[in-house]
């Protein structure tokens, strides 16, 4: 829980008088009358952010003086370079408690909730006496993720350690094979079981060219189910299928299969491809920035009416920032993010989409109206020679 802070009497920015050019500036300012966190930055006259002085700060992060909160600035930008002499501006925002609601995971049927291991890619399958072992890797490309699917019930459990995996067969115990169908492009395949002499097709599963195509098939000798790893450029799918009925038609095997288990991982899109990926009606529209009205700051001579919000990512997750780059509030703590983007739903609420390479997460952000701007003034900076 963020520590709250109250109202301090208003006064202008105070710069300590010194006989020689300063090595740092002491900036004192009154926080706006809004409970929440503070973000403060140093800007040029044109609005370019040069230095982040405070990010999601609370009262304990400042020195408290008689006239307000106190910050020190060494005259450097965020890269550590001492800025030239000139006029600089200190501005900031107070942000109240946000509401961040997880809406959905898109494109990865292995991920059901926040506790689900993040399987970003499937690397192989194996078969035990009762389960299909599905091996994958996490979004960081290093950590293994192992799932076990019961081949009769479709129940899924995740195996925490490599040593806990039961002995598994890597090859089918029956005469199953993957065969190409026809010579015309695009290539597509069928999964077939042939007689011992290879002349008769006993069971068969055909694929449409647009489907993920079979890469590996596993089956036991004592049951009628098959386990298949399927893949194309857009999707990787694992299925357990049970034979419902098999017959002959014009000498060819005709098999009717029931789905015991099916889970896909679709390749997460780049931001421009998100509308097609989600396939909503009306299509979603991603926005570089979103205008957010602000609460009027009664302590300011001129109160900023709105702010252009954007989203950014770092090693700890995603966060809201101003269009000019000042971080405002952490939104998610999902590591290894590739991108994040904002949109609005039909009711005008702000929606966040982001991906770590395993799934596209969707969040709804509320209480964004609890924001207020403040101006800590402008002053002349002269570096020490």
C-alpha positions in Angstrom: 0.0 0.0 0.0 1.4 3.4 -0.9 1.9 5.8 1.9 -0.3 8.9 1.7 0.7 12.5 2.0 -1.2 15.6 2.7 -1.3 19.2 1.6 1.7 21.6 2.2 1.2 25.4 1.9 2.0 26.7 -1.5 5.2 28.6 -2.4 7.4 29.0 -5.4 10.6 27.0 -6.3 13.4 28.0 -3.9 17.0 27.8 -5.2 19.8 28.1 -2.7 21.9 31.2 -3.1 25.5 30.5 -3.5 28.6 32.7 -4.1 29.9 30.2 -6.7 28.1 28.4 -9.5 26.4 25.4 -7.8 27.3 21.7 -8.2 23.7 20.8 -7.6 20.4 22.6 -7.2 18.0 22.2 -4.3 14.4 22.2 -5.6 11.5 22.6 -3.1 8.0 22.2 -4.2 4.5 21.8 -2.9 2.9 18.4 -3.8 -0.6 18.8 -5.3 -3.6 18.0 -3.1 -4.1 14.5 -4.3 -3.3 11.2 -2.5 -1.0 8.9 -4.5 2.5 8.9 -5.9 4.6 11.6 -7.5 6.7 11.6 -10.6 9.0 14.6 -11.3 11.2 15.5 -14.2 13.5 18.2 -15.6 12.5 19.5 -19.0 13.7 21.9 -21.7 11.5 24.9 -22.7 10.4 22.8 -25.7 9.2 20.0 -23.4 12.0 17.5 -23.9 12.5 15.3 -20.8 16.1 15.5 -19.7 16.1 13.9 -16.2 13.8 11.9 -14.1 14.1 13.2 -10.5 11.4 11.1 -8.9 9.4 8.1 -10.1 6.3 6.8 -8.3 7.6 8.4 -5.2 5.9 8.8 -1.8 6.5 11.1 1.1 9.3 8.9 2.4 11.3 9.4 -0.8 11.6 13.2 -0.2 13.2 15.4 2.4 10.4 17.4 4.1 11.0 21.1 4.6 9.0 23.9 6.1 7.9 24.9 2.7 7.4 21.6 0.9 9.2 18.6 -0.4 12.8 18.9 -1.3 14.7 17.3 -4.2 18.4 17.6 -5.2 19.5 17.8 -8.8 23.1 17.6 -9.9 22.6 19.3 -13.2 23.0 16.1 -15.2 20.7 14.4 -17.7 19.6 10.7 -17.4 22.7 9.7 -19.3 25.0 11.3 -16.7 26.1 14.3 -18.9 26.3 17.7 -17.2 23.8 20.0 -19.0 24.9 23.4 -20.4 24.0 26.6 -18.8 20.4 27.6 -19.4 16.8 27.7 -18.2 15.3 24.4 -17.2 11.8 23.5 -16.0 10.6 21.1 -13.3 7.2 19.5 -13.8 5.4 16.5 -12.4 2.2 14.5 -11.8 0.5 13.0 -8.9 -1.2 9.7 -9.6 -3.9 8.1 -7.4 -4.5 4.4 -7.0 -5.2 2.8 -10.4 -7.4 -0.2 -11.0 -5.7 -2.8 -13.2 -8.0 -5.7 -14.1 -6.7 -8.7 -16.0 -9.2 -9.4 -18.9 -7.8 -12.3 -20.9 -4.9 -14.3 -22.3 -4.9 -14.5 -26.1 -3.3 -17.0 -28.4 -2.0 -19.6 -25.8 -4.4 -22.2 -24.6 -1.8 -23.6 -22.1 -2.1 -20.4 -20.0 -5.3 -20.3 -18.0 -4.5 -17.9 -15.3 -1.6 -15.9 -13.6 -0.4 -19.1 -12.0 0.1 -21.0 -15.2 3.7 -21.6 -16.3 4.5 -19.6 -19.4 5.1 -22.1 -22.2 6.2 -20.0 -25.2 7.3 -22.7 -27.5 6.9 -26.5 -27.7 10.1 -28.5 -28.4 8.9 -32.1 -28.3 6.5 -34.8 -27.0 6.9 -38.2 -25.4 4.5 -40.9 -24.1 4.3 -42.7 -20.8 1.8 -45.4 -19.8 -0.8 -42.9 -19.0 0.3 -39.4 -20.1 1.6 -37.4 -23.0 4.7 -35.4 -21.9 4.9 -32.0 -23.6 8.2 -30.3 -23.4 8.6 -26.5 -24.0 10.5 -23.5 -23.0 9.6 -20.2 -21.3 9.8 -16.8 -22.9 13.3 -16.2 -21.7 14.4 -19.1 -24.0 16.2 -20.9 -21.1 13.8 -22.2 -18.6 12.1 -25.6 -19.4 8.4 -26.0 -19.1 7.0 -29.5 -18.9 3.3 -30.5 -19.0 1.7 -33.9 -18.6 -1.6 -34.6 -20.4 -3.6 -37.6 -19.3 -4.4 -39.4 -22.6 -7.8 -40.7 -21.5 -9.2 -37.7 -19.6 -7.3 -34.7 -21.1 -6.4 -33.5 -17.6 -3.2 -31.3 -17.5 -0.6 -31.0 -14.8 2.7 -29.2 -15.0 5.9 -31.0 -13.8 8.2 -28.7 -11.8 11.5 -30.5 -12.2 13.1 -32.5 -15.0 13.9 -35.4 -12.7 10.2 -35.8 -11.9 9.3 -36.8 -15.5 8.3 -40.5 -15.8 10.1 -42.7 -18.3 8.7 -41.9 -21.7 8.7 -43.3 -25.2 9.9 -41.0 -27.8 8.7 -43.1 -30.8 5.4 -44.7 -31.5 4.8 -48.3 -30.6 2.5 -48.8 -33.6 3.0 -48.5 -37.3 2.0 -44.8 -37.6 3.6 -42.5 -40.1 3.2 -39.0 -41.6 2.7 -39.0 -45.3 2.4 -36.2 -47.8 -0.9 -35.9 -49.7 -0.5 -35.1 -53.4 2.4 -33.2 -55.1 0.7 -29.8 -55.6 1.6 -26.9 -53.3 1.0 -25.9 -50.6 2.3 -29.2 -49.0 -0.1 -30.9 -46.7 0.0 -34.3 -45.0 -2.0 -37.1 -43.4 -1.3 -39.3 -40.4 -1.8 -42.9 -41.3 -1.5 -46.4 -39.7 -0.6 -49.1 -42.1 -0.7 -52.9 -41.9 2.6 -54.7 -41.1 3.3 -55.2 -44.8 2.6 -51.5 -45.4 0.0 -52.1 -48.1 -3.2 -51.4 -46.2 -4.2 -48.2 -44.5 -5.9 -49.2 -41.2 -6.6 -45.7 -39.8 -6.1 -42.2 -41.2 -6.3 -38.6 -40.2 -6.2 -36.0 -43.0 -5.3 -32.3 -42.8 -6.3 -29.2 -44.7 -3.4 -27.2 -46.1 -4.3 -24.2 -43.9 -4.1 -26.3 -40.7 -1.0 -26.8 -38.6 0.6 -29.9 -40.2 1.7 -33.0 -38.3 5.3 -33.1 -37.1 5.3 -36.1 -34.8 2.7 -38.8 -33.9 2.8 -41.2 -30.9 0.5 -44.1 -30.2 0.4 -47.1 -27.8 -0.2 -50.6 -29.1 -3.0 -51.3 -26.6 -5.4 -48.3 -27.2 -7.1 -46.4 -30.0 -5.8 -42.9 -29.2 -3.0 -41.0 -30.9 -0.9 -38.0 -29.8 0.2 -35.5 -32.4 2.5 -32.5 -32.4 1.4 -30.1 -35.2 2.9 -26.9 -36.5 2.9 -24.2 -39.2 4.3 -20.7 -39.3 1.5 -19.2 -37.2 0.6 -21.9 -34.7 1.8 -25.0 -32.8 -0.8 -27.4 -31.6 -0.8 -30.6 -29.5 -3.7 -33.0 -29.7 -4.8 -36.3 -28.2 -7.4 -37.9 -30.5 -9.4 -41.1 -29.8 -10.8 -43.2 -32.7 -14.6 -43.2 -32.7 -15.2 -45.3 -35.8 -13.2 -46.6 -38.7 -14.6 -47.9 -42.0 -13.7 -48.4 -45.7 -14.9 -46.3 -48.6 -13.8 -47.3 -52.1 -11.0 -49.2 -50.6 -9.7 -46.3 -48.5 -9.7 -46.1 -44.7 -12.2 -43.5 -43.3 -11.7 -42.7 -39.6 -13.8 -40.6 -37.2 -11.8 -39.1 -34.4 -12.9 -37.5 -31.2 -10.8 -34.8 -29.5 -9.6 -35.8 -26.0 -7.3 -32.8 -25.7 -6.2 -29.9 -27.8 -4.1 -26.8 -26.9 -2.5 -24.3 -29.3 0.1 -21.7 -29.1 -0.3 -19.0 -31.7 2.8 -16.8 -32.6 2.2 -13.5 -30.9 1.8 -10.7 -33.4 3.6 -7.4 -33.9 1.5 -4.4 -32.8 0.2 -3.6 -36.3 -1.1 -7.2 -36.6 -3.0 -7.2 -33.3 -6.4 -6.3 -34.7 -6.3 -9.2 -37.1 -5.0 -11.5 -34.4 -7.9 -10.7 -32.0 -10.4 -10.6 -34.9 -13.0 -8.4 -33.1 -16.0 -6.6 -34.5 -15.5 -3.7 -34.6 -11.7 -4.1 -34.9 -9.6 -2.7 -32.1 -7.5 0.3 -32.8 -4.1 0.7 -31.1 -3.1 4.3 -30.2 0.3 5.7 -29.7 -1.0 8.1 -27.0 -4.4 8.5 -25.3 -5.7 11.9 -24.0 -6.6 11.7 -20.3 -8.3 14.6 -18.6 -6.8 15.7 -15.3 -8.2 16.9 -12.0 -7.8 20.6 -11.6 -4.9 21.6 -9.4 -6.3 24.5 -7.3 -2.8 25.4 -6.1 -1.6 26.1 -9.6 -1.9 29.5 -11.3 -2.6 27.6 -14.5 -3.9 24.1 -14.2 -3.1 21.6 -16.9 -6.4 20.2 -18.3 -5.2 16.9 -19.8 -2.2 14.7 -20.4 -1.2 12.5 -23.3 -0.6 9.0 -21.9 1.6 6.3 -23.5 2.8 2.9 -22.3 6.4 1.7 -22.1 8.2 -1.5 -21.0 11.3 -2.3 -19.0 12.8 -5.4 -17.4 10.1 -5.3 -14.6 7.0 -5.1 -16.8 4.9 -2.3 -18.3 4.2 1.2 -17.0 2.2 4.3 -18.0 4.2 7.4 -19.0 3.6 10.8 -20.4 4.1 11.2 -24.2 7.3 13.1 -23.4 8.6 10.1 -21.4 8.0 10.8 -17.7 7.1 7.5 -16.0 3.9 7.7 -14.0 2.8 4.4 -12.7 3.7 0.7 -12.9 0.8 -1.3 -14.5 2.1 -4.9 -14.7 5.0 -6.9 -13.5 5.3 -9.4 -16.4 9.0 -9.9 -17.2 10.5 -10.3 -20.7 8.0 -8.2 -22.4 8.4 -7.6 -26.2 6.0 -4.8 -26.6 3.0 -3.1 -25.0 0.3 -0.9 -26.6 -2.9 1.0 -25.6 -6.4 1.0 -27.0 -9.9 2.0 -25.9 -12.9 -0.4 -25.6 -16.3 0.6 -26.9 -17.1 2.2 -23.6 -14.1 4.5 -23.7 -12.0 2.6 -21.1 -8.3 2.3 -21.6 -7.1 -1.2 -22.5 -3.5 -2.4 -22.4 -2.2 -5.2 -24.6 1.2 -6.7 -24.1 3.2 -9.8 -24.9 6.2 -11.7 -23.5 6.3 -14.0 -26.5 4.1 -16.6 -24.9 0.7 -14.9 -24.9 -1.0 -11.6 -25.6 -2.3 -10.3 -22.2 -5.2 -7.9 -22.0 -5.8 -5.6 -19.1 -8.4 -2.9 -18.4 -7.1 0.2 -16.6 -9.5 2.2 -14.4 -9.4 5.2 -12.1 -7.2 7.1 -14.5 -9.1 10.2 -13.7 -7.3 10.3 -10.4 -4.3 12.3 -11.8 -3.2 15.9 -11.3 -0.3 17.9 -12.8 1.9 20.4 -11.0 4.6 22.9 -12.0 7.6 23.3 -9.8 8.9 26.3 -11.7 11.8 27.3 -13.9 15.3 28.4 -13.0 18.7 29.1 -14.4 21.3 26.4 -14.2 25.0 27.3 -14.4 27.4 24.4 -14.1 30.6 24.9 -12.0 33.6 25.5 -14.1 
